Amino acid sequence: MPLIQLDTKINAPIEPCFNLSLDVSVHTGSMKHTDEKIVGGRLSDICEAGDTITWEAVHFGTRQRLTVKVLSVDFPHFFEDMMLKGAFASMHHKHFFQEENGYTIMRDEFNYVSPLGVLGRLADRVFLEKYMRKLLMERNKFIKEAAENQAFGLEEGADD
């Protein structure tokens, strides 16, 4: 079972970082390159514990659906979600936030199990773990930029 751990240092207060991470429109914005959209569950705003969302996106040339449930939310320090239905055998994502020296550290712990047993484990080693890490890094970069733009009063798309 691969475990992807990422730390992202954000020059913004913890509360907006947390809220942006739970905002479904921020998520779809960060995944535009996969043509991701919401096709069920919470359609807008900030997710709460118990919410489910079904995402549809194109990965590896195939349109796929993933239904996740937000298991718990402890504002502004932690939330977790897990896959209810989708391409993985299982998926569990923990999100941690802490303030440190005027910054917010956003930590992801993303666990998943690929389907297809030995073939899935081979896919993990060859390409899937790298692909998933890159997706998470792109999402985090989007959240970081949005939070820092808010913190410094910059409008989205403004020249830096």
Backbone hydrogen bonds in HBPLUS format (Angstrom, degrees):
<---DONOR---> <-ACCEPTOR-->    atom                        ^
c    i                          cat <-CA-CA->   ^        H-A-AA   ^      H-
h    n   atom  resd res      DA  || num        DHA   H-A  angle D-A-AA Bond
n    s   type  num  typ     dist DA aas  dist angle  dist       angle   num
A0112-TYR N   A0002-PRO O   3.30 MM 110  5.94 154.1  2.37 154.7 160.0     1
A0004-ILE N   A0110-PHE O   2.85 MM 106  5.02 167.8  1.86 142.3 145.6     2
A0110-PHE N   A0004-ILE O   2.85 MM 106  5.02 172.0  1.86 151.5 153.8     3
A0006-LEU N   A0108-ASP O   3.09 MM 102  5.14 153.2  2.17 133.8 140.8     4
A0108-ASP N   A0006-LEU O   2.86 MM 102  5.14 158.0  1.91 148.1 155.6     5
A0008-THR N   A0106-MET O   2.79 MM  98  5.08 152.9  1.87 143.7 153.1     6
A0106-MET N   A0008-THR O   2.88 MM  98  5.08 173.0  1.88 151.3 152.5     7
A0010-ILE N   A0104-THR O   2.79 MM  94  5.08 164.3  1.82 156.2 161.0     8
A0104-THR N   A0010-ILE O   2.85 MM  94  5.08 166.6  1.87 151.7 156.3     9
A0018-PHE N   A0014-ILE O   2.92 MM   4  6.11 161.5  1.96 158.0 163.0    10
A0019-ASN N   A0015-GLU O   2.93 MM   4  6.17 171.1  1.94 158.7 160.8    11
A0020-LEU N   A0016-PRO O   2.85 MM   4  5.89 163.3  1.88 148.7 153.5    12
A0021-SER N   A0017-CYS O   3.10 MM   4  6.24 147.1  2.21 140.6 149.2    13
A0021-SER N   A0018-PHE O   3.11 MM   3  5.19 121.0  2.48  96.0 110.8    14
A0022-LEU N   A0018-PHE O   3.24 MM   4  6.60 132.7  2.48 142.2 154.4    15
A0022-LEU N   A0019-ASN O   3.11 MM   3  5.20 135.6  2.32  98.8 110.8    16
A0023-ASP N   A0020-LEU O   3.29 MM   3  5.05 158.1  2.34  97.1 103.6    17
A0047-CYS N   A0022-LEU O   2.87 MM  25  5.34 167.9  1.89 140.8 141.9    18
A0026-VAL N   A0023-ASP O   3.14 MM   3  5.38 125.8  2.45 102.1 115.4    19
A0027-HIS N   A0023-ASP O   3.12 MM   4  6.50 157.0  2.17 150.6 157.3    20
A0024-VAL N   A0045-ASP O   3.09 MM  21  6.09 159.9  2.13 164.6 158.2    21
A0028-THR N   A0024-VAL O   3.01 MM   4  6.30 164.6  2.03 150.1 152.9    22
A0029-GLY N   A0025-SER O   2.96 MM   4  6.05 152.3  2.04 138.1 146.4    23
A0030-SER N   A0026-VAL O   2.90 MM   4  6.14 147.9  2.00 148.2 156.4    24
A0030-SER N   A0027-HIS O   3.12 MM   3  5.15 120.2  2.50  94.9 109.4    25
A0031-MET N   A0028-THR O   3.17 MM   3  5.11 143.8  2.31  96.6 107.2    26
A0034-THR N   A0031-MET O   2.91 MM   3  5.53 161.2  1.94 119.9 126.2    27
A0035-ASP N   A0032-LYS O   2.89 MM   3  4.99 164.2  1.91 113.5 117.6    28
A0058-VAL N   A0034-THR O   2.77 MM  24  5.07 170.7  1.78 152.2 155.5    29
A0037-LYS N   A0056-GLU O   2.88 MM  19  5.43 147.2  1.99 149.3 160.1    30
A0056-GLU N   A0037-LYS O   2.84 MM  19  5.43 153.3  1.91 158.8 166.1    31
A0039-VAL N   A0054-THR O   2.82 MM  15  5.56 171.5  1.83 159.9 162.9    32
A0054-THR N   A0040-GLY O   2.84 MM  14  4.77 161.2  1.88 132.8 130.6    33
A0042-ARG N   A0052-THR O   2.98 MM  10  6.36 153.1  2.05 158.8 161.7    34
A0051-ASP N   A0048-GLU O   3.04 MM   3  5.69 165.0  2.07 140.4 143.0    35
A0050-GLY N   A0070-VAL O   2.73 MM  20  5.38 172.3  1.73 157.3 157.1    36
A0070-VAL N   A0051-ASP O   2.84 MM  19  5.45 163.0  1.87 160.5 166.4    37
A0053-ILE N   A0068-VAL O   2.98 MM  15  5.54 152.3  2.06 150.2 157.9    38
A0068-VAL N   A0053-ILE O   2.91 MM  15  5.54 159.7  1.95 159.7 162.0    39
A0055-TRP N   A0066-LEU O   2.81 MM  11  5.24 164.9  1.83 154.2 152.3    40
A0066-LEU N   A0055-TRP O   2.92 MM  11  5.24 153.1  2.00 146.0 152.5    41
A0057-ALA N   A0064-GLN O   2.97 MM   7  5.52 155.0  2.03 151.7 159.9    42
A0064-GLN N   A0057-ALA O   2.71 MM   7  5.52 167.6  1.73 167.2 169.6    43
A0059-HIS N   A0062-THR O   3.03 MM   3  5.48 158.3  2.08 150.5 145.4    44
A0062-THR N   A0059-HIS O   3.08 MM   3  5.48 163.5  2.10 114.2 119.4    45
A0067-THR N   A0085-LYS O   2.74 MM  18  5.05 170.9  1.74 156.6 159.6    46
A0084-LEU N   A0067-THR O   2.67 MM  17  5.44 174.0  1.67 152.5 154.7    47
A0085-LYS N   A0067-THR O   3.29 MM  18  5.05 160.1  2.33 133.7 135.4    48
A0069-LYS N   A0082-MET O   2.87 MM  13  5.54 153.4  1.94 153.8 161.6    49
A0082-MET N   A0069-LYS O   3.01 MM  13  5.54 150.0  2.11 144.8 153.1    50
A0071-LEU N   A0080-GLU O   2.80 MM   9  5.62 140.1  1.96 137.8 150.5    51
A0080-GLU N   A0072-SER O   3.10 MM   8  5.65 149.7  2.20 149.0 152.2    52
A0074-ASP N   A0078-PHE O   2.69 MM   4  5.05 169.0  1.70 166.2 162.6    53
A0077-HIS N   A0074-ASP O   2.73 MM   3  5.79 141.2  1.88 147.0 152.3    54
A0078-PHE N   A0074-ASP O   3.06 MM   4  5.05 155.2  2.12 133.0 138.6    55
A0097-PHE N   A0077-HIS O   2.86 MM  20  4.63 147.0  1.97 136.1 133.8    56
A0079-PHE N   A0095-HIS O   3.07 MM  16  5.34 148.5  2.17 143.3 150.7    57
A0095-HIS N   A0079-PHE O   2.84 MM  16  5.34 156.3  1.89 171.9 178.3    58
A0081-ASP N   A0093-HIS O   2.93 MM  12  5.35 157.7  1.98 150.0 157.1    59
A0093-HIS N   A0081-ASP O   2.81 MM  12  5.35 174.9  1.81 164.3 165.7    60
A0083-MET N   A0091-MET O   2.93 MM   8  5.17 160.7  1.97 139.8 144.0    61
A0089-ALA N   A0113-VAL O   2.74 MM  24  5.27 148.6  1.84 151.9 158.9    62
A0090-SER N   A0113-VAL O   3.37 MM  23  5.15 152.1  2.46 132.3 132.7    63
A0113-VAL N   A0090-SER O   2.86 MM  23  5.15 157.0  1.92 144.5 142.9    64
A0092-HIS N   A0111-ASN O   2.86 MM  19  5.21 162.6  1.89 151.2 154.3    65
A0111-ASN N   A0092-HIS O   2.85 MM  19  5.21 170.3  1.86 168.8 165.6    66
A0094-LYS N   A0109-GLU O   2.87 MM  15  5.08 170.3  1.88 147.4 149.2    67
A0109-GLU N   A0094-LYS O   2.91 MM  15  5.08 152.4  1.99 151.4 153.0    68
A0096-PHE N   A0107-ARG O   2.81 MM  11  4.94 168.5  1.83 150.6 154.5    69
A0107-ARG N   A0096-PHE O   2.77 MM  11  4.94 168.7  1.78 146.2 150.3    70
A0098-GLN N   A0105-ILE O   3.07 MM   7  5.33 146.5  2.18 137.7 147.9    71
A0105-ILE N   A0098-GLN O   2.77 MM   7  5.33 169.5  1.78 163.7 167.1    72
A0100-GLU N   A0103-TYR O   2.81 MM   3  5.24 161.3  1.85 145.9 151.1    73
A0103-TYR N   A0100-GLU O   3.01 MM   3  5.24 160.3  2.05 114.2 120.5    74
A0119-LEU N   A0116-LEU O   3.08 MM   3  5.48 127.9  2.37 154.9 141.9    75
A0121-ARG N   A0117-GLY O   2.98 MM   4  6.34 154.3  2.05 152.0 159.7    76
A0122-LEU N   A0118-VAL O   2.96 MM   4  6.19 149.6  2.05 146.0 154.4    77
A0123-ALA N   A0119-LEU O   2.91 MM   4  6.19 156.3  1.97 145.8 152.4    78
A0124-ASP N   A0120-GLY O   2.91 MM   4  6.21 150.8  2.00 146.0 154.0    79
A0125-ARG N   A0121-ARG O   3.20 MM   4  6.48 161.3  2.24 144.0 147.2    80
A0126-VAL N   A0122-LEU O   2.92 MM   4  6.13 157.3  1.97 153.8 160.7    81
A0127-PHE N   A0123-ALA O   2.87 MM   4  5.79 173.1  1.87 154.0 156.4    82
A0128-LEU N   A0123-ALA O   2.86 MM   5  5.71 165.9  1.88 141.8 142.7    83
A0129-GLU N   A0124-ASP O   3.27 MM   5  5.00 163.3  2.30 119.6 123.7    84
A0131-TYR N   A0127-PHE O   2.99 MM   4  6.15 157.7  2.04 153.6 160.6    85
A0132-MET N   A0128-LEU O   2.86 MM   4  6.10 163.8  1.89 158.9 162.2    86
A0133-ARG N   A0129-GLU O   2.95 MM   4  6.11 159.3  2.00 147.9 153.8    87
A0134-LYS N   A0130-LYS O   3.01 MM   4  6.21 159.2  2.05 147.6 153.0    88
A0135-LEU N   A0131-TYR O   3.01 MM   4  6.31 158.0  2.05 149.0 154.8    89
A0136-LEU N   A0132-MET O   3.02 MM   4  6.28 165.5  2.05 153.0 156.1    90
A0137-MET N   A0133-ARG O   2.91 MM   4  6.15 155.1  1.98 148.9 156.4    91
A0138-GLU N   A0134-LYS O   2.90 MM   4  6.14 156.0  1.96 151.7 157.8    92
A0139-ARG N   A0135-LEU O   2.96 MM   4  6.23 159.7  2.00 150.6 156.2    93
A0140-ASN N   A0136-LEU O   2.90 MM   4  6.10 162.4  1.93 149.4 154.3    94
A0141-LYS N   A0137-MET O   2.91 MM   4  6.07 152.4  1.98 144.8 152.3    95
A0142-PHE N   A0138-GLU O   3.08 MM   4  6.28 156.6  2.13 146.8 152.4    96
A0143-ILE N   A0139-ARG O   3.01 MM   4  6.35 159.8  2.05 152.0 157.3    97
A0144-LYS N   A0140-ASN O   2.82 MM   4  5.98 163.9  1.85 150.9 155.9    98
A0145-GLU N   A0141-LYS O   2.95 MM   4  6.14 166.4  1.97 151.3 154.2    99
A0146-ALA N   A0142-PHE O   2.98 MM   4  6.18 161.3  2.02 148.1 153.7   100
A0147-ALA N   A0143-ILE O   2.87 MM   4  6.01 165.1  1.89 156.5 160.3   101
A0148-GLU N   A0144-LYS O   2.91 MM   4  6.04 166.0  1.93 153.8 158.0   102
A0149-ASN N   A0145-GLU O   2.89 MM   4  5.95 153.6  1.96 144.4 152.0   103
A0150-GLN N   A0146-ALA O   3.03 MM   4  6.23 155.2  2.09 144.1 150.5   104
A0151-ALA N   A0147-ALA O   2.87 MM   4  6.09 161.3  1.90 149.4 155.1   105
A0152-PHE N   A0148-GLU O   3.04 MM   4  6.14 145.5  2.17 143.4 150.9   106
A0154-LEU N   A0149-ASN O   2.69 MM   5  4.63 143.0  1.83 148.6 150.0   107
A0153-GLY N   A0150-GLN O   3.14 MM   3  5.03 163.5  2.17 102.5 107.2   108
A0158-ALA N   A0155-GLU O   3.02 MM   3  5.46 157.5  2.07 137.0 136.5   109
